Amino acid sequence: MGELEEPTEDQEELEVPLWLKIVFLVFVFGSVWMIYYYGMILYLVFLLPFVLVLSLITSVIGLIIGRKEDQIFYMISLTFVVAILAVIFRSSTESVFRDEE
């Protein structure tokens, strides 16, 4: 197997900020803790929609100010996140209206 190559001058080295690493670790540990102690349902109800909204915001920002090569990734990501949020919203409103009848 070959060794990893150093980035050339036309390639940027991706620098991940420290605050983003900390937020990611908090989400991972919070998710594991919530699933372990409270079960999967509470995780899906409380934490997953928050993560999806953050993904939506990230995709929009990346689409607006991202590099041209990465914009197709942000468009695909935005499409999937909006579709998942629409399904969650649709199913939650249907169950609310079904309970009222």
Secondary structure as the mmCIF struct_conf table of DSSP 4:
data_model
#
loop_
_struct_conf.conf_type_id
_struct_conf.id
_struct_conf.beg_label_comp_id
_struct_conf.beg_label_asym_id
_struct_conf.beg_label_seq_id
_struct_conf.end_label_comp_id
_struct_conf.end_label_asym_id
_struct_conf.end_label_seq_id
HELX_LH_PP_P HELX_LH_PP_P1 GLY A 2 PRO A 7
TURN_TY1_P TURN_TY1_P1 GLU A 9 ASP A 10
BEND BEND1 GLN A 11 GLN A 11
HELX_LH_PP_P HELX_LH_PP_P2 GLU A 12 LEU A 14
HELX_RH_AL_P HELX_RH_AL_P1 LEU A 18 TYR A 38
HELX_RH_AL_P HELX_RH_AL_P2 MET A 40 LEU A 42
HELX_RH_PI_P HELX_RH_PI_P1 TYR A 43 LEU A 47
HELX_RH_AL_P HELX_RH_AL_P3 LEU A 48 ILE A 65
BEND BEND2 GLY A 66 GLY A 66
HELX_RH_3T_P HELX_RH_3T_P1 LYS A 68 ASP A 70
HELX_RH_AL_P HELX_RH_AL_P4 GLN A 71 GLU A 100
#
